[in-house]
């Protein structure tokens, strides 16, 4: 996320605002999850690659609307 912040000319506080408003989930490791990713993006099976961030992925669940949520 830091590289994207610099390329867009944003501030780190902007990420905190997105997290506060429920658009993203930020893990302590620095991994960022876009909550509506599955709703707005589709991939063909031949283009799909599983995540390398398995530890963070274990802490996520998908609700009935297809949004990622952090497990309690």
Buried (B, 14 or more C-beta within 10 A) or exposed (E): BEEEBEEEEBEEEEBEEBBEEEEBBBBEEEBBBBBBEEEEEEEEEEEEEEEEBEEBEEBBEEEEEEBBBEEE
